[in-house]
Amino acid sequence: MKLIIEIDNMSCEHCAKRVEGALSNLDFVESVKVNLNEKKASLKCSNNVNLDLLRTTIEDLGYDVKNIIEE
């Protein structure tokens, strides 16, 4: 499953790396790439995705999740 997460409040490459690292530690995330310019994270996940955990993980870092889109 592929997901796009739109994220607000990332202002630098360090922010993007923090989000990328936190998401990559989740068991169901197979790969993740954060694009700072587009303010989006692209994820490839297994089928047992926990959308609430994705949102909470990002928000706990101090960023806002605008939208989660399944591709």
C-alpha positions in Angstrom: 0.0 0.0 0.0 1.3 3.5 -0.9 0.4 6.6 1.2 1.0 10.3 0.8 1.0 12.3 4.0 0.7 16.1 3.8 2.6 17.7 6.7 2.7 21.3 7.9 5.3 23.1 10.0 8.4 21.4 8.6 10.9 24.2 8.0 14.3 22.6 7.3 16.0 19.4 6.2 16.4 18.4 9.9 12.6 18.4 10.3 12.2 16.2 7.3 14.9 13.8 8.6 13.2 13.6 12.0 9.8 12.7 10.4 11.5 10.2 8.1 13.3 8.5 10.9 10.3 8.3 13.2 8.1 6.9 10.4 10.7 4.4 9.3 10.7 2.9 12.9 7.1 1.8 12.6 6.7 -1.9 12.0 4.3 -1.6 9.1 6.3 1.1 7.2 8.5 -0.6 4.5 10.0 2.6 3.1 9.5 6.4 3.5 10.8 9.5 1.8 10.0 13.0 3.0 10.0 15.9 0.5 10.6 19.1 2.4 9.7 21.4 -0.6 6.3 19.7 -1.1 5.7 19.1 2.6 4.9 15.5 1.9 5.9 12.1 3.1 5.6 9.2 0.6 5.3 5.8 2.3 5.2 2.2 1.2 3.5 0.2 3.9 2.3 -3.4 4.6 -1.4 -4.0 4.7 -1.7 -3.7 8.4 -1.3 0.1 8.4 -2.4 2.1 11.5 -3.4 5.5 10.3 -3.9 6.8 13.8 -0.4 5.8 14.7 1.1 7.5 11.6 -0.7 10.7 12.6 0.2 10.5 16.2 3.9 9.8 15.4 4.1 13.0 13.3 2.1 15.2 15.7 4.2 14.0 18.6 7.2 15.5 16.8 5.5 18.9 16.7 4.2 18.8 13.1 0.7 18.9 11.8 -0.9 16.3 9.5 -3.1 17.9 6.9 -4.1 14.9 5.0 -3.4 11.2 4.5 -4.0 10.0 0.9 -4.0 6.4 -0.2 -2.6 5.9 -3.7 
